[in-house]
Amino acid sequence: MKLPRDLSGEDLVKALSRVGYRPTRQTGSHVRLTAGDEAHEHHLTVPLHASLRVGTLAAILSDVAAVRGVDRDALLQELFG
C-alpha cells in the first residue's frame, strides 16, 4: 500500500490512537505519543504539521510496525484501510 501524500500530523495522531497510542505531552508543534504499559512503553514524536513529509511518515510508521511486530504494509492497511 502506498503512503498517503497529504496526511497531517493531527490525522496521524488520530490514526495511531486507534492502535493504542495516546498523547502524553506537547511541546510547540510536536506531540509525544506513548503506547504500552509502564514496563514496556514505546514513545514517538509526531510533528503537527499541515502535511507530513513522506520520509517522516515512513520513519514513524516503520518504527510503530517494528514495535508491534508487523510489516509496514499491514500497519498501513490497519490504520488507513
N, CA, C and O atoms as a GROMACS GRO file, in nm:
protein
  324
    1MET      N    1   0.084  -0.117   0.000
    1MET     CA    2   0.000   0.000   0.000
    1MET      C    3   0.089   0.124   0.000
    1MET      O    4   0.190   0.128   0.070
    2LYS      N    5   0.053   0.225  -0.078
    2LYS     CA    6   0.129   0.348  -0.086
    2LYS      C    7   0.104   0.436   0.035
    2LYS      O    8  -0.005   0.436   0.093
    3LEU      N    9   0.206   0.511   0.073
    3LEU     CA   10   0.191   0.605   0.183
    3LEU      C   11   0.102   0.721   0.140
    3LEU      O   12   0.114   0.769   0.028
    4PRO      N   13   0.014   0.766   0.228
    4PRO     CA   14  -0.068   0.883   0.195
    4PRO      C   15   0.020   1.006   0.178
    4PRO      O   16   0.114   1.026   0.254
    5ARG      N   17  -0.009   1.089   0.080
    5ARG     CA   18   0.075   1.205   0.050
    5ARG      C   19   0.027   1.333   0.117
    5ARG      O   20   0.105   1.428   0.129
    6ASP      N   21  -0.095   1.338   0.162
    6ASP     CA   22  -0.150   1.462   0.217
    6ASP      C   23  -0.195   1.445   0.361
    6ASP      O   24  -0.292   1.509   0.403
    7LEU      N   25  -0.127   1.362   0.437
    7LEU     CA   26  -0.166   1.332   0.574
    7LEU      C   27  -0.110   1.439   0.668
    7LEU      O   28   0.009   1.471   0.662
    8SER      N   29  -0.195   1.494   0.754
    8SER     CA   30  -0.148   1.592   0.851
    8SER      C   31  -0.104   1.520   0.978
    8SER      O   32  -0.134   1.402   0.998
    9GLY      N   33  -0.032   1.592   1.061
    9GLY     CA   34   0.012   1.535   1.188
    9GLY      C   35  -0.106   1.498   1.277
    9GLY      O   36  -0.103   1.396   1.345
   10GLU      N   37  -0.209   1.584   1.278
   10GLU     CA   38  -0.327   1.555   1.359
   10GLU      C   39  -0.398   1.429   1.312
   10GLU      O   40  -0.447   1.350   1.393
   11ASP      N   41  -0.405   1.409   1.179
   11ASP     CA   42  -0.467   1.287   1.126
   11ASP      C   43  -0.388   1.163   1.166
   11ASP      O   44  -0.447   1.059   1.198
   12LEU      N   45  -0.255   1.173   1.166
   12LEU     CA   46  -0.173   1.060   1.207
   12LEU      C   47  -0.192   1.029   1.354
   12LEU      O   48  -0.197   0.912   1.392
   13VAL      N   49  -0.201   1.131   1.438
   13VAL     CA   50  -0.224   1.110   1.582
   13VAL      C   51  -0.357   1.038   1.603
   13VAL      O   52  -0.364   0.946   1.684
   14LYS      N   53  -0.462   1.079   1.531
   14LYS     CA   54  -0.592   1.012   1.542
   14LYS      C   55  -0.584   0.867   1.498
   14LYS      O   56  -0.641   0.779   1.563
   15ALA      N   57  -0.513   0.840   1.388
   15ALA     CA   58  -0.500   0.703   1.339
   15ALA      C   59  -0.422   0.616   1.438
   15ALA      O   60  -0.459   0.502   1.463
   16LEU      N   61  -0.314   0.671   1.494
   16LEU     CA   62  -0.234   0.593   1.589
   16LEU      C   63  -0.308   0.571   1.721
   16LEU      O   64  -0.279   0.475   1.792
   17SER      N   65  -0.403   0.658   1.754
   17SER     CA   66  -0.480   0.637   1.876
   17SER      C   67  -0.568   0.512   1.865
   17SER      O   68  -0.603   0.451   1.966
   18ARG      N   69  -0.603   0.473   1.742
   18ARG     CA   70  -0.683   0.352   1.723
   18ARG      C   71  -0.604   0.225   1.750
   18ARG      O   72  -0.662   0.119   1.772
   19VAL      N   73  -0.471   0.234   1.749
   19VAL     CA   74  -0.388   0.116   1.777
   19VAL      C   75  -0.318   0.126   1.911
   19VAL      O   76  -0.221   0.054   1.936
   20GLY      N   77  -0.366   0.216   1.998
   20GLY     CA   78  -0.318   0.216   2.136
   20GLY      C   79  -0.224   0.329   2.176
   20GLY      O   80  -0.181   0.333   2.291
   21TYR      N   81  -0.191   0.420   2.087
   21TYR     CA   82  -0.105   0.532   2.122
   21TYR      C   83  -0.190   0.646   2.176
   21TYR      O   84  -0.299   0.673   2.127
   22ARG      N   85  -0.136   0.713   2.278
   22ARG     CA   86  -0.208   0.826   2.336
   22ARG      C   87  -0.111   0.943   2.355
   22ARG      O   88   0.007   0.922   2.385
   23PRO      N   89  -0.160   1.064   2.336
   23PRO     CA   90  -0.072   1.180   2.357
   23PRO      C   91  -0.035   1.193   2.504
   23PRO      O   92  -0.121   1.185   2.592
   24THR      N   93   0.093   1.214   2.532
   24THR     CA   94   0.138   1.230   2.670
   24THR      C   95   0.186   1.372   2.697
   24THR      O   96   0.179   1.420   2.810
   25ARG      N   97   0.236   1.439   2.593
   25ARG     CA   98   0.276   1.579   2.611
   25ARG      C   99   0.292   1.645   2.476
   25ARG      O  100   0.304   1.578   2.373
   26GLN      N  101   0.293   1.777   2.478
   26GLN     CA  102   0.313   1.852   2.355
   26GLN      C  103   0.408   1.967   2.383
   26GLN      O  104   0.396   2.037   2.483
   27THR      N  105   0.504   1.984   2.293
   27THR     CA  106   0.597   2.094   2.301
   27THR      C  107   0.596   2.164   2.166
   27THR      O  108   0.644   2.109   2.067
   28GLY      N  109   0.543   2.283   2.162
   28GLY     CA  110   0.535   2.356   2.036
   28GLY      C  111   0.448   2.282   1.937
   28GLY      O  112   0.332   2.251   1.966
   29SER      N  113   0.503   2.255   1.820
   29SER     CA  114   0.426   2.189   1.715
   29SER      C  115   0.452   2.039   1.708
   29SER      O  116   0.427   1.977   1.605
   30HIS      N  117   0.503   1.979   1.816
   30HIS     CA  118   0.529   1.836   1.818
   30HIS      C  119   0.457   1.774   1.938
   30HIS      O  120   0.455   1.830   2.047
   31VAL      N  121   0.398   1.658   1.915
   31VAL     CA  122   0.328   1.587   2.022
   31VAL      C  123   0.398   1.453   2.043
   31VAL      O  124   0.438   1.387   1.947
   32ARG      N  125   0.411   1.413   2.169
   32ARG     CA  126   0.472   1.285   2.202
   32ARG      C  127   0.361   1.186   2.231
   32ARG      O  128   0.271   1.214   2.311
   33LEU      N  129   0.367   1.072   2.167
   33LEU     CA  130   0.268   0.965   2.186
   33LEU      C  131   0.334   0.850   2.260
   33LEU      O  132   0.453   0.823   2.244
   34THR      N  133   0.255   0.782   2.342
   34THR     CA  134   0.305   0.669   2.419
   34THR      C  135   0.208   0.553   2.407
   34THR      O  136   0.086   0.573   2.407
   35ALA      N  137   0.262   0.433   2.396
   35ALA     CA  138   0.180   0.311   2.393
   35ALA      C  139   0.244   0.210   2.488
   35ALA      O  140   0.363   0.215   2.516
   36GLY      N  141   0.162   0.120   2.536
   36GLY     CA  142   0.211   0.013   2.623
   36GLY      C  143   0.193   0.045   2.769
   36GLY      O  144   0.136   0.147   2.805
   37ASP      N  145   0.244  -0.045   2.853
   37ASP     CA  146   0.236  -0.024   2.997
   37ASP      C  147   0.367   0.037   3.047
   37ASP      O  148   0.459   0.059   2.968
   38GLU      N  149   0.375   0.063   3.176
   38GLU     CA  150   0.493   0.130   3.231
   38GLU      C  151   0.621   0.048   3.213
   38GLU      O  152   0.729   0.106   3.197
   39ALA      N  153   0.611  -0.082   3.214
   39ALA     CA  154   0.730  -0.165   3.200
   39ALA      C  155   0.780  -0.171   3.056
   39ALA      O  156   0.900  -0.185   3.034
   40HIS      N  157   0.691  -0.160   2.958
   40HIS     CA  158   0.728  -0.171   2.818
   40HIS      C  159   0.663  -0.059   2.736
   40HIS      O  160   0.582  -0.087   2.648
   41GLU      N  161   0.698   0.064   2.765
   41GLU     CA  162   0.641   0.176   2.692
   41GLU      C  163   0.716   0.201   2.561
   41GLU      O  164   0.836   0.175   2.551
   42HIS      N  165   0.644   0.250   2.463
   42HIS     CA  166   0.705   0.295   2.339
   42HIS      C  167   0.664   0.439   2.315
   42HIS      O  168   0.545   0.471   2.317
   43HIS      N  169   0.762   0.525   2.294
   43HIS     CA  170   0.736   0.667   2.272
   43HIS      C  171   0.774   0.704   2.129
   43HIS      O  172   0.869   0.650   2.073
   44LEU      N  173   0.697   0.795   2.072
   44LEU     CA  174   0.735   0.852   1.943
   44LEU      C  175   0.684   0.994   1.936
   44LEU      O  176   0.588   1.031   2.004
   45THR      N  177   0.749   1.074   1.853
   45THR     CA  178   0.714   1.214   1.839
   45THR      C  179   0.659   1.238   1.700
   45THR      O  180   0.718   1.195   1.600
   46VAL      N  181   0.546   1.307   1.694
   46VAL     CA  182   0.480   1.337   1.566
   46VAL      C  183   0.472   1.488   1.551
   46VAL      O  184   0.417   1.555   1.638
   47PRO      N  185   0.526   1.543   1.441
   47PRO     CA  186   0.509   1.687   1.416
   47PRO      C  187   0.366   1.716   1.375
   47PRO      O  188   0.308   1.644   1.293
   48LEU      N  189   0.308   1.820   1.429
   48LEU     CA  190   0.170   1.857   1.398
   48LEU      C  191   0.167   1.953   1.280
   48LEU      O  192   0.106   2.060   1.288
   49HIS      N  193   0.230   1.916   1.171
   49HIS     CA  194   0.234   1.999   1.052
   49HIS      C  195   0.112   1.971   0.964
   49HIS      O  196   0.049   1.866   0.976
   50ALA      N  197   0.080   2.066   0.878
   50ALA     CA  198  -0.038   2.052   0.790
   50ALA      C  199  -0.023   1.933   0.697
   50ALA      O  200  -0.121   1.864   0.669
   51SER      N  201   0.097   1.908   0.649
   51SER     CA  202   0.124   1.795   0.562
   51SER      C  203   0.259   1.736   0.600
   51SER      O  204   0.361   1.804   0.593
   52LEU      N  205   0.258   1.609   0.641
   52LEU     CA  206   0.383   1.544   0.681
   52LEU      C  207   0.466   1.508   0.558
   52LEU      O  208   0.411   1.469   0.454
   53ARG      N  209   0.596   1.520   0.569
   53ARG     CA  210   0.684   1.476   0.462
   53ARG      C  211   0.679   1.324   0.453
   53ARG      O  212   0.660   1.256   0.554
   54VAL      N  213   0.697   1.273   0.334
   54VAL     CA  214   0.686   1.130   0.311
   54VAL      C  215   0.790   1.053   0.392
   54VAL      O  216   0.759   0.948   0.448
   55GLY      N  217   0.912   1.102   0.399
   55GLY     CA  218   1.017   1.035   0.475
   55GLY      C  219   0.988   1.031   0.624
   55GLY      O  220   1.015   0.932   0.691
   56THR      N  221   0.933   1.140   0.676
   56THR     CA  222   0.896   1.146   0.818
   56THR      C  223   0.786   1.046   0.848
   56THR      O  224   0.794   0.972   0.946
   57LEU      N  225   0.684   1.043   0.764
   57LEU     CA  226   0.574   0.949   0.781
   57LEU      C  227   0.624   0.805   0.772
   57LEU      O  228   0.584   0.720   0.852
   58ALA      N  229   0.709   0.777   0.675
   58ALA     CA  230   0.763   0.641   0.657
   58ALA      C  231   0.842   0.598   0.780
   58ALA      O  232   0.832   0.483   0.823
   59ALA      N  233   0.922   0.688   0.836
   59ALA     CA  234   1.003   0.654   0.953
   59ALA      C  235   0.915   0.626   1.075
   59ALA      O  236   0.940   0.531   1.149
   60ILE      N  237   0.812   0.708   1.095
   60ILE     CA  238   0.721   0.688   1.209
   60ILE      C  239   0.648   0.555   1.195
   60ILE      O  240   0.641   0.478   1.291
   61LEU      N  241   0.594   0.528   1.076
   61LEU     CA  242   0.519   0.404   1.057
   61LEU      C  243   0.609   0.281   1.065
   61LEU      O  244   0.566   0.178   1.116
   62SER      N  245   0.732   0.290   1.016
   62SER     CA  246   0.825   0.177   1.027
   62SER      C  247   0.858   0.148   1.173
   62SER      O  248   0.868   0.032   1.213
   63ASP      N  249   0.874   0.254   1.252
   63ASP     CA  250   0.903   0.237   1.395
   63ASP      C  251   0.786   0.169   1.466
   63ASP      O  252   0.806   0.076   1.543
   64VAL      N  253   0.665   0.215   1.439
   64VAL     CA  254   0.546   0.156   1.502
   64VAL      C  255   0.529   0.011   1.457
   64VAL      O  256   0.497  -0.076   1.538
   65ALA      N  257   0.550  -0.017   1.329
   65ALA     CA  258   0.537  -0.153   1.278
   65ALA      C  259   0.638  -0.247   1.343
   65ALA      O  260   0.605  -0.360   1.377
   66ALA      N  261   0.761  -0.200   1.362
   66ALA     CA  262   0.864  -0.283   1.424
   66ALA      C  263   0.828  -0.315   1.569
   66ALA      O  264   0.847  -0.428   1.614
   67VAL      N  265   0.777  -0.219   1.641
   67VAL     CA  266   0.740  -0.241   1.781
   67VAL      C  267   0.622  -0.337   1.791
   67VAL      O  268   0.617  -0.421   1.881
   68ARG      N  269   0.528  -0.325   1.698
   68ARG     CA  270   0.409  -0.413   1.700
   68ARG      C  271   0.436  -0.550   1.640
   68ARG      O  272   0.355  -0.641   1.657
   69GLY      N  273   0.549  -0.568   1.570
   69GLY     CA  274   0.583  -0.697   1.513
   69GLY      C  275   0.509  -0.729   1.384
   69GLY      O  276   0.486  -0.846   1.354
   70VAL      N  277   0.471  -0.625   1.308
   70VAL     CA  278   0.404  -0.644   1.179
   70VAL      C  279   0.484  -0.569   1.073
   70VAL      O  280   0.569  -0.486   1.105
   71ASP      N  281   0.456  -0.597   0.946
   71ASP     CA  282   0.524  -0.520   0.842
   71ASP      C  283   0.449  -0.389   0.819
   71ASP      O  284   0.333  -0.375   0.859
   72ARG      N  285   0.515  -0.294   0.755
   72ARG     CA  286   0.459  -0.160   0.738
   72ARG      C  287   0.331  -0.161   0.656
   72ARG      O  288   0.240  -0.084   0.684
   73ASP      N  289   0.324  -0.247   0.554
   73ASP     CA  290   0.203  -0.253   0.472
   73ASP      C  291   0.082  -0.299   0.553
   73ASP      O  292  -0.028  -0.247   0.536
   74ALA      N  293   0.102  -0.396   0.642
   74ALA     CA  294  -0.007  -0.442   0.728
   74ALA      C  295  -0.053  -0.331   0.822
   74ALA      O  296  -0.172  -0.315   0.847
   75LEU      N  297   0.042  -0.254   0.873
   75LEU     CA  298   0.008  -0.143   0.961
   75LEU      C  299  -0.068  -0.034   0.883
   75LEU      O  300  -0.165   0.021   0.933
   76LEU      N  301  -0.024  -0.004   0.761
   76LEU     CA  302  -0.095   0.093   0.677
   76LEU      C  303  -0.238   0.049   0.651
   76LEU      O  304  -0.331   0.130   0.655
   77GLN      N  305  -0.255  -0.078   0.624
   77GLN     CA  306  -0.390  -0.130   0.598
   77GLN      C  307  -0.478  -0.118   0.723
   77GLN      O  308  -0.597  -0.085   0.713
   78GLU      N  309  -0.420  -0.144   0.840
   78GLU     CA  310  -0.494  -0.134   0.964
   78GLU      C  311  -0.531   0.012   0.998
   78GLU      O  312  -0.640   0.039   1.047
   79LEU      N  313  -0.440   0.105   0.971
   79LEU     CA  314  -0.464   0.245   1.005
   79LEU      C  315  -0.553   0.316   0.905
   79LEU      O  316  -0.642   0.392   0.944
   80PHE      N  317  -0.529   0.292   0.775
   80PHE     CA  318  -0.595   0.371   0.672
   80PHE      C  319  -0.682   0.289   0.579
   80PHE      O  320  -0.743   0.344   0.487
   81GLY      N  321  -0.688   0.158   0.602
   81GLY     CA  322  -0.766   0.061   0.532
   81GLY      C  323  -0.827   0.099   0.408
   81GLY      O  324  -0.894   0.018   0.344
   0.00000   0.00000   0.00000
